[in-house]
Amino acid sequence: MPIALIITNGKEHDSKFLIPLCRRLSSYRLKPDYVIADKGYDSEDLVGFIARKLGALASIPIRAKHKQNKTNLEYKSKGRTDDKKIYRKRTSVERTFSYLKNKFNLGKEKTRGITNFLVNVFLSSICLLLESFRGWRIKYL
């Protein structure tokens, strides 16, 4: 279930919005142990923010081009965990997004404006929440 979200025009990379989303976690008084993301989020700034400001470990794989430089590898590993069990939990988030997109046609509807799209996202999330609590299957929105 999404905790916080930011909707953009889709022309910016998602990694630019990781820090604002993590700041929302602290406003909700949530203290995560791990922040799980794919290699696209492999940045010293992001990993440093996760380690210093959130007090969490980043479960972000190091990109192959950084692995080639062995001297930098130890420095890049600070603030990270390489536990595969934790990283595999990322698939549940990806499956949730895929389910919302397929079941409720998110991203395919012809709505105008960010506000209307945001309403569709919230309604889809509410339906997902109802389905998970009650075991219902909602056929149409």
N, CA and C atoms as an extended XYZ file, in Angstrom:
423
Properties=species:S:1:pos:R:3:atomname:S:1:resname:S:1:resid:I:1 pbc="F F F"
N         0.840       -1.182        0.000 N   MET     1
C         0.000        0.000        0.000 CA  MET     1
C         0.881        1.239        0.000 C   MET     1
N         0.651        2.167       -0.898 N   PRO     2
C         1.456        3.389       -0.922 CA  PRO     2
C         1.300        4.193        0.363 C   PRO     2
N         2.413        4.672        0.893 N   ILE     3
C         2.408        5.513        2.087 CA  ILE     3
C         2.421        6.979        1.684 C   ILE     3
N         3.234        7.308        0.712 N   ALA     4
C         3.333        8.674        0.204 CA  ALA     4
C         3.613        8.593       -1.290 C   ALA     4
N         3.156        9.592       -2.018 N   LEU     5
C         3.406        9.585       -3.445 CA  LEU     5
C         3.539       10.996       -3.972 C   LEU     5
N         4.256       11.106       -5.057 N   ILE     6
C         4.416       12.361       -5.768 CA  ILE     6
C         4.095       12.070       -7.230 C   ILE     6
N         3.243       12.883       -7.808 N   ILE     7
C         2.885       12.709       -9.212 CA  ILE     7
C         3.551       13.825      -10.005 C   ILE     7
N         4.255       13.441      -11.064 N   THR     8
C         4.967       14.411      -11.892 CA  THR     8
C         4.504       14.283      -13.328 C   THR     8
N         5.102       15.081      -14.191 N   ASN     9
C         4.744       15.010      -15.604 CA  ASN     9
C         5.438       13.852      -16.316 C   ASN     9
N         6.305       13.124      -15.631 N   GLY    10
C         6.951       11.946      -16.191 CA  GLY    10
C         8.224       12.229      -16.947 C   GLY    10
N         8.681       13.462      -16.961 N   LYS    11
C         9.894       13.800      -17.699 CA  LYS    11
C        11.131       13.835      -16.815 C   LYS    11
N        10.969       13.660      -15.516 N   GLU    12
C        12.085       13.679      -14.563 CA  GLU    12
C        12.328       12.258      -14.068 C   GLU    12
N        13.574       11.949      -13.754 N   HIS    13
C        13.889       10.624      -13.220 CA  HIS    13
C        13.363       10.505      -11.791 C   HIS    13
N        12.902        9.320      -11.441 N   ASP    14
C        12.322        9.081      -10.116 CA  ASP    14
C        13.293        9.364       -8.975 C   ASP    14
N        14.585        9.201       -9.222 N   SER    15
C        15.550        9.368       -8.139 CA  SER    15
C        15.570       10.799       -7.595 C   SER    15
N        15.127       11.768       -8.382 N   LYS    16
C        15.081       13.154       -7.912 CA  LYS    16
C        14.042       13.356       -6.821 C   LYS    16
N        13.110       12.426       -6.704 N   PHE    17
C        12.026       12.587       -5.753 CA  PHE    17
C        12.155       11.677       -4.539 C   PHE    17
N        13.252       10.931       -4.452 N   LEU    18
C        13.440       10.031       -3.310 CA  LEU    18
C        13.591       10.806       -2.006 C   LEU    18
N        14.381       11.851       -2.010 N   ILE    19
C        14.601       12.620       -0.777 CA  ILE    19
C        13.315       13.298       -0.303 C   ILE    19
N        12.533       13.974       -1.173 N   PRO    20
C        11.262       14.534       -0.683 CA  PRO    20
C        10.302       13.473       -0.133 C   PRO    20
N        10.264       12.287       -0.760 N   LEU    21
C         9.399       11.224       -0.240 CA  LEU    21
C         9.894       10.723        1.106 C   LEU    21
N        11.202       10.600        1.270 N   CYS    22
C        11.747       10.153        2.555 CA  CYS    22
C        11.519       11.188        3.646 C   CYS    22
N        11.519       12.457        3.279 N   ARG    23
C        11.208       13.497        4.272 CA  ARG    23
C         9.766       13.378        4.757 C   ARG    23
N         8.887       12.934        3.886 N   ARG    24
C         7.492       12.718        4.311 CA  ARG    24
C         7.399       11.598        5.341 C   ARG    24
N         8.283       10.616        5.229 N   LEU    25
C         8.285        9.535        6.224 CA  LEU    25
C         8.511       10.080        7.621 C   LEU    25
N         9.432       11.031        7.751 N   SER    26
C         9.698       11.583        9.076 CA  SER    26
C         8.528       12.423        9.565 C   SER    26
N         7.787       13.054        8.654 N   SER    27
C         6.611       13.807        9.095 CA  SER    27
C         5.494       12.868        9.553 C   SER    27
N         5.500       11.628        9.070 N   TYR    28
C         4.543       10.618        9.532 CA  TYR    28
C         5.050        9.877       10.758 C   TYR    28
N         6.227       10.270       11.230 N   ARG    29
C         6.899        9.633       12.367 CA  ARG    29
C         7.204        8.150       12.102 C   ARG    29
N         7.543        7.852       10.863 N   LEU    30
C         7.947        6.500       10.493 CA  LEU    30
C         9.467        6.460       10.417 C   LEU    30
N        10.063        5.453       11.012 N   LYS    31
C        11.513        5.297       10.981 CA  LYS    31
C        11.835        3.951       10.345 C   LYS    31
N        12.117        3.961        9.051 N   PRO    32
C        12.407        2.688        8.385 CA  PRO    32
C        13.788        2.163        8.753 C   PRO    32
N        13.915        0.851        8.718 N   ASP    33
C        15.227        0.228        8.903 CA  ASP    33
C        15.996        0.187        7.589 C   ASP    33
N        15.251        0.065        6.487 N   TYR    34
C        15.859       -0.053        5.172 CA  TYR    34
C        15.076        0.788        4.170 C   TYR    34
N        15.768        1.292        3.175 N   VAL    35
C        15.142        1.900        2.014 CA  VAL    35
C        15.603        1.072        0.821 C   VAL    35
N        14.646        0.472        0.125 N   ILE    36
C        14.960       -0.469       -0.951 CA  ILE    36
C        14.666        0.203       -2.294 C   ILE    36
N        15.651        0.177       -3.183 N   ALA    37
C        15.476        0.762       -4.513 CA  ALA    37
C        16.381        0.028       -5.500 C   ALA    37
N        16.147        0.265       -6.797 N   ASP    38
C        16.973       -0.406       -7.806 CA  ASP    38
C        18.230        0.409       -8.105 C   ASP    38
N        19.020       -0.048       -9.070 N   LYS    39
C        20.315        0.570       -9.371 CA  LYS    39
C        20.197        1.998       -9.875 C   LYS    39
N        19.048        2.381      -10.346 N   GLY    40
C        18.848        3.749      -10.812 CA  GLY    40
C        19.003        4.774       -9.701 C   GLY    40
N        18.912        4.327       -8.465 N   TYR    41
C        19.023        5.213       -7.307 CA  TYR    41
C        20.417        5.164       -6.682 C   TYR    41
N        21.372        4.547       -7.367 N   ASP    42
C        22.739        4.421       -6.862 CA  ASP    42
C        23.443        5.770       -6.968 C   ASP    42
N        23.372        6.536       -5.902 N   SER    43
C        23.986        7.853       -5.854 CA  SER    43
C        24.515        8.082       -4.447 C   SER    43
N        25.691        8.699       -4.351 N   GLU    44
C        26.259        8.971       -3.030 CA  GLU    44
C        25.365        9.898       -2.226 C   GLU    44
N        24.729       10.863       -2.900 N   ASP    45
C        23.838       11.792       -2.198 CA  ASP    45
C        22.640       11.075       -1.597 C   ASP    45
N        22.025       10.187       -2.379 N   LEU    46
C        20.837        9.477       -1.895 CA  LEU    46
C        21.180        8.507       -0.772 C   LEU    46
N        22.243        7.740       -0.945 N   VAL    47
C        22.640        6.779        0.088 CA  VAL    47
C        23.065        7.514        1.356 C   VAL    47
N        23.771        8.628        1.195 N   GLY    48
C        24.171        9.426        2.348 CA  GLY    48
C        22.979        9.993        3.096 C   GLY    48
N        21.976       10.469        2.357 N   PHE    49
C        20.761       10.991        2.992 CA  PHE    49
C        20.047        9.893        3.770 C   PHE    49
N        19.941        8.729        3.166 N   ILE    50
C        19.258        7.608        3.825 CA  ILE    50
C        19.981        7.227        5.106 C   ILE    50
N        21.301        7.167        5.059 N   ALA    51
C        22.073        6.751        6.232 CA  ALA    51
C        22.084        7.823        7.314 C   ALA    51
N        22.320        9.084        6.925 N   ARG    52
C        22.470       10.140        7.930 CA  ARG    52
C        21.141       10.663        8.450 C   ARG    52
N        20.233       11.001        7.569 N   LYS    53
C        18.992       11.666        7.983 CA  LYS    53
C        17.928       10.684        8.472 C   LYS    53
N        17.833        9.526        7.798 N   LEU    54
C        16.808        8.561        8.196 CA  LEU    54
C        17.331        7.548        9.207 C   LEU    54
N        18.639        7.395        9.285 N   GLY    55
C        19.216        6.381       10.170 CA  GLY    55
C        18.905        4.973        9.695 C   GLY    55
N        18.757        4.813        8.386 N   ALA    56
C        18.420        3.514        7.802 CA  ALA    56
C        19.563        3.058        6.901 C   ALA    56
N        19.490        1.811        6.495 N   LEU    57
C        20.434        1.272        5.530 CA  LEU    57
C        19.783        1.271        4.152 C   LEU    57
N        20.557        1.586        3.152 N   ALA    58
C        20.059        1.573        1.782 CA  ALA    58
C        20.298        0.194        1.183 C   ALA    58
N        19.247       -0.397        0.674 N   SER    59
C        19.376       -1.649       -0.053 CA  SER    59
C        19.284       -1.310       -1.538 C   SER    59
N        20.366       -0.697       -2.020 N   ILE    60
C        20.459       -0.263       -3.411 CA  ILE    60
C        21.708       -0.906       -4.002 C   ILE    60
N        21.556       -1.757       -5.014 N   PRO    61
C        22.736       -2.389       -5.615 CA  PRO    61
C        23.663       -1.339       -6.233 C   PRO    61
N        24.952       -1.629       -6.200 N   ILE    62
C        25.940       -0.742       -6.795 CA  ILE    62
C        26.004       -1.042       -8.287 C   ILE    62
N        26.008        0.003       -9.097 N   ARG    63
C        26.054       -0.171      -10.552 CA  ARG    63
C        27.354       -0.842      -10.975 C   ARG    63
N        27.289       -1.537      -12.070 N   ALA    64
C        28.450       -2.293      -12.564 CA  ALA    64
C        29.640       -1.386      -12.847 C   ALA    64
N        29.402       -0.190      -13.345 N   LYS    65
C        30.522        0.692      -13.664 CA  LYS    65
C        31.265        1.123      -12.402 C   LYS    65
N        30.581        1.137      -11.246 N   HIS    66
C        31.248        1.462       -9.990 CA  HIS    66
C        31.959        0.251       -9.400 C   HIS    66
N        31.490       -0.946       -9.731 N   LYS    67
C        32.130       -2.161       -9.219 CA  LYS    67
C        33.491       -2.394       -9.865 C   LYS    67
N        33.686       -1.869      -11.064 N   GLN    68
C        34.952       -2.078      -11.764 CA  GLN    68
C        36.111       -1.396      -11.036 C   GLN    68
N        35.850       -0.297      -10.368 N   ASN    69
C        36.875        0.414       -9.622 CA  ASN    69
C        36.879       -0.120       -8.192 C   ASN    69
N        37.735       -1.075       -7.908 N   LYS    70
C        37.748       -1.777       -6.615 CA  LYS    70
C        38.046       -0.852       -5.440 C   LYS    70
N        38.869        0.181       -5.648 N   THR    71
C        39.210        1.068       -4.530 CA  THR    71
C        37.999        1.874       -4.084 C   THR    71
N        37.125        2.216       -5.004 N   ASN    72
C        35.938        3.004       -4.685 CA  ASN    72
C        34.823        2.130       -4.118 C   ASN    72
N        34.917        0.817       -4.312 N   LEU    73
C        33.842       -0.090       -3.917 CA  LEU    73
C        33.617       -0.094       -2.408 C   LEU    73
N        34.676       -0.068       -1.635 N   GLU    74
C        34.524       -0.067       -0.176 CA  GLU    74
C        33.852        1.220        0.292 C   GLU    74
N        34.204        2.338       -0.315 N   TYR    75
C        33.586        3.620        0.040 CA  TYR    75
C        32.104        3.619       -0.344 C   TYR    75
N        31.787        3.069       -1.525 N   LYS    76
C        30.394        3.040       -1.977 CA  LYS    76
C        29.536        2.110       -1.125 C   LYS    76
N        30.151        1.155       -0.426 N   SER    77
C        29.393        0.187        0.371 CA  SER    77
C        28.943        0.739        1.713 C   SER    77
N        29.465        1.874        2.126 N   LYS    78
C        29.080        2.452        3.420 CA  LYS    78
C        27.633        2.906        3.380 C   LYS    78
N        26.892        2.583        4.432 N   GLY    79
C        25.487        2.967        4.514 CA  GLY    79
C        24.558        2.049        3.744 C   GLY    79
N        25.070        0.935        3.266 N   ARG    80
C        24.267        0.011        2.467 CA  ARG    80
C        24.238       -1.364        3.119 C   ARG    80
N        23.262       -2.123        2.709 N   THR    81
C        23.220       -3.540        3.042 CA  THR    81
C        23.156       -4.310        1.734 C   THR    81
N        23.789       -5.473        1.715 N   ASP    82
C        23.725       -6.298        0.508 CA  ASP    82
C        22.948       -7.582        0.763 C   ASP    82
N        22.080       -7.547        1.761 N   ASP    83
C        21.255       -8.705        2.100 CA  ASP    83
C        20.213       -8.925        0.998 C   ASP    83
N        20.291      -10.059        0.334 N   LYS    84
C        19.394      -10.362       -0.790 CA  LYS    84
C        17.939      -10.522       -0.338 C   LYS    84
N        17.723      -11.020        0.885 N   LYS    85
C        16.349      -11.195        1.377 CA  LYS    85
C        15.628       -9.856        1.472 C   LYS    85
N        16.354       -8.835        1.882 N   ILE    86
C        15.744       -7.510        1.998 CA  ILE    86
C        15.467       -6.945        0.610 C   ILE    86
N        16.423       -7.069       -0.297 N   TYR    87
C        16.239       -6.515       -1.639 CA  TYR    87
C        15.093       -7.192       -2.376 C   TYR    87
N        14.871       -8.463       -2.115 N   ARG    88
C        13.770       -9.183       -2.792 CA  ARG    88
C        12.396       -8.651       -2.404 C   ARG    88
N        12.302       -7.945       -1.294 N   LYS    89
C        11.008       -7.369       -0.894 CA  LYS    89
C        10.569       -6.265       -1.844 C   LYS    89
N        11.497       -5.757       -2.632 N   ARG    90
C        11.177       -4.732       -3.610 CA  ARG    90
C        10.171       -5.243       -4.643 C   ARG    90
N        10.185       -6.537       -4.902 N   THR    91
C         9.270       -7.085       -5.906 CA  THR    91
C         7.809       -6.928       -5.492 C   THR    91
N         7.522       -6.945       -4.197 N   SER    92
C         6.135       -6.768       -3.771 CA  SER    92
C         5.644       -5.361       -4.108 C   SER    92
N         6.509       -4.380       -4.015 N   VAL    93
C         6.142       -3.012       -4.391 CA  VAL    93
C         5.907       -2.943       -5.895 C   VAL    93
N         6.804       -3.545       -6.666 N   GLU    94
C         6.648       -3.544       -8.125 CA  GLU    94
C         5.369       -4.264       -8.540 C   GLU    94
N         5.043       -5.369       -7.859 N   ARG    95
C         3.802       -6.100       -8.176 CA  ARG    95
C         2.581       -5.256       -7.848 C   ARG    95
N         2.643       -4.488       -6.753 N   THR    96
C         1.512       -3.625       -6.386 CA  THR    96
C         1.281       -2.568       -7.457 C   THR    96
N         2.360       -1.920       -7.915 N   PHE    97
C         2.207       -0.922       -8.975 CA  PHE    97
C         1.675       -1.559      -10.254 C   PHE    97
N         2.183       -2.726      -10.586 N   SER    98
C         1.722       -3.421      -11.780 CA  SER    98
C         0.237       -3.768      -11.660 C   SER    98
N        -0.172       -4.243      -10.483 N   TYR    99
C        -1.576       -4.590      -10.259 CA  TYR    99
C        -2.466       -3.353      -10.412 C   TYR    99
N        -2.051       -2.234       -9.808 N   LEU   100
C        -2.850       -1.013       -9.916 CA  LEU   100
C        -2.952       -0.545      -11.363 C   LEU   100
N        -1.844       -0.627      -12.097 N   LYS   101
C        -1.858       -0.195      -13.490 CA  LYS   101
C        -2.746       -1.085      -14.346 C   LYS   101
N        -2.660       -2.391      -14.154 N   ASN   102
C        -3.438       -3.320      -14.974 CA  ASN   102
C        -4.899       -3.364      -14.577 C   ASN   102
N        -5.175       -3.446      -13.288 N   LYS   103
C        -6.555       -3.602      -12.814 CA  LYS   103
C        -7.377       -2.330      -13.000 C   LYS   103
N        -6.766       -1.182      -12.692 N   PHE   104
C        -7.517        0.072      -12.708 CA  PHE   104
C        -7.076        1.018      -13.823 C   PHE   104
N        -6.302        0.498      -14.780 N   ASN   105
C        -5.873        1.260      -15.958 CA  ASN   105
C        -5.177        2.573      -15.607 C   ASN   105
N        -4.400        2.571      -14.539 N   LEU   106
C        -3.675        3.794      -14.194 CA  LEU   106
C        -2.621        4.076      -15.251 C   LEU   106
N        -2.548        5.321      -15.669 N   GLY   107
C        -1.598        5.717      -16.696 CA  GLY   107
C        -2.140        5.559      -18.093 C   GLY   107
N        -3.269        4.890      -18.247 N   LYS   108
C        -3.846        4.681      -19.577 CA  LYS   108
C        -5.137        5.460      -19.772 C   LYS   108
N        -5.687        5.974      -18.670 N   GLU   109
C        -6.955        6.685      -18.792 CA  GLU   109
C        -6.723        8.057      -19.423 C   GLU   109
N        -7.772        8.591      -19.945 N   LYS   110
C        -7.660        9.877      -20.626 CA  LYS   110
C        -8.216       10.980      -19.737 C   LYS   110
N        -7.567       11.165      -18.597 N   THR   111
C        -7.981       12.236      -17.700 CA  THR   111
C        -7.119       13.461      -17.969 C   THR   111
N        -7.703       14.607      -17.757 N   ARG   112
C        -6.969       15.850      -17.956 CA  ARG   112
C        -6.620       16.439      -16.607 C   ARG   112
N        -5.359       16.769      -16.455 N   GLY   113
C        -4.929       17.448      -15.255 CA  GLY   113
C        -4.394       16.491      -14.200 C   GLY   113
N        -3.433       17.000      -13.453 N   ILE   114
C        -2.814       16.191      -12.397 CA  ILE   114
C        -3.808       15.902      -11.282 C   ILE   114
N        -4.697       16.843      -10.994 N   THR   115
C        -5.667       16.646       -9.913 CA  THR   115
C        -6.571       15.457      -10.204 C   THR   115
N        -7.066       15.366      -11.428 N   ASN   116
C        -7.939       14.251      -11.789 CA  ASN   116
C        -7.179       12.925      -11.766 C   ASN   116
N        -5.924       12.947      -12.223 N   PHE   117
C        -5.124       11.733      -12.171 CA  PHE   117
C        -4.881       11.315      -10.726 C   PHE   117
N        -4.614       12.285       -9.857 N   LEU   118
C        -4.396       12.002       -8.441 CA  LEU   118
C        -5.645       11.395       -7.805 C   LEU   118
N        -6.804       11.867       -8.183 N   VAL   119
C        -8.054       11.284       -7.691 CA  VAL   119
C        -8.144        9.822       -8.101 C   VAL   119
N        -7.787        9.506       -9.352 N   ASN   120
C        -7.810        8.117       -9.811 CA  ASN   120
C        -6.830        7.254       -9.035 C   ASN   120
N        -5.656        7.792       -8.728 N   VAL   121
C        -4.669        7.043       -7.949 CA  VAL   121
C        -5.205        6.757       -6.553 C   VAL   121
N        -5.791        7.780       -5.914 N   PHE   122
C        -6.332        7.574       -4.571 CA  PHE   122
C        -7.489        6.576       -4.570 C   PHE   122
N        -8.378        6.677       -5.532 N   LEU   123
C        -9.497        5.722       -5.605 CA  LEU   123
C        -8.993        4.303       -5.838 C   LEU   123
N        -8.000        4.145       -6.699 N   SER   124
C        -7.424        2.823       -6.945 CA  SER   124
C        -6.756        2.279       -5.686 C   SER   124
N        -6.069        3.137       -4.945 N   SER   125
C        -5.424        2.702       -3.701 CA  SER   125
C        -6.453        2.300       -2.658 C   SER   125
N        -7.556        3.029       -2.587 N   ILE   126
C        -8.625        2.668       -1.648 CA  ILE   126
C        -9.213        1.314       -2.018 C   ILE   126
N        -9.433        1.086       -3.309 N   CYS   127
C        -9.949       -0.221       -3.758 CA  CYS   127
C        -8.973       -1.336       -3.416 C   CYS   127
N        -7.690       -1.092       -3.609 N   LEU   128
C        -6.672       -2.082       -3.254 CA  LEU   128
C        -6.711       -2.383       -1.760 C   LEU   128
N        -6.859       -1.345       -0.957 N   LEU   129
C        -6.932       -1.513        0.493 CA  LEU   129
C        -8.163       -2.330        0.885 C   LEU   129
N        -9.290       -2.022        0.274 N   LEU   130
C       -10.510       -2.791        0.561 CA  LEU   130
C       -10.353       -4.252        0.156 C   LEU   130
N        -9.761       -4.484       -1.007 N   GLU   131
C        -9.554       -5.859       -1.455 CA  GLU   131
C        -8.641       -6.624       -0.509 C   GLU   131
N        -7.614       -5.956       -0.008 N   SER   132
C        -6.673       -6.663        0.862 CA  SER   132
C        -7.276       -6.943        2.235 C   SER   132
N        -8.114       -6.044        2.745 N   PHE   133
C        -8.707       -6.264        4.060 CA  PHE   133
C        -9.843       -7.283        4.036 C   PHE   133
N       -10.665       -7.217        3.052 N   ARG   134
C       -11.866       -8.039        3.032 CA  ARG   134
C       -11.777       -9.231        2.097 C   ARG   134
N       -10.784       -9.258        1.241 N   GLY   135
C       -10.704      -10.343        0.278 CA  GLY   135
C       -11.666      -10.159       -0.880 C   GLY   135
N       -12.232       -8.959       -1.009 N   TRP   136
C       -13.145       -8.690       -2.106 CA  TRP   136
C       -12.372       -8.524       -3.401 C   TRP   136
N       -13.059       -8.748       -4.485 N   ARG   137
C       -12.523       -8.433       -5.792 CA  ARG   137
C       -13.455       -7.405       -6.413 C   ARG   137
N       -12.964       -6.212       -6.602 N   ILE   138
C       -13.760       -5.141       -7.181 CA  ILE   138
C       -13.607       -5.229       -8.700 C   ILE   138
N       -14.723       -5.389       -9.383 N   LYS   139
C       -14.663       -5.634      -10.821 CA  LYS   139
C       -14.554       -4.339      -11.631 C   LYS   139
N       -15.260       -3.306      -11.238 N   TYR   140
C       -15.257       -2.076      -12.027 CA  TYR   140
C       -15.139       -0.883      -11.092 C   TYR   140
N       -14.510        0.146      -11.608 N   LEU   141
C       -14.463        1.420      -10.873 CA  LEU   141
C       -15.527        2.343      -11.381 C   LEU   141
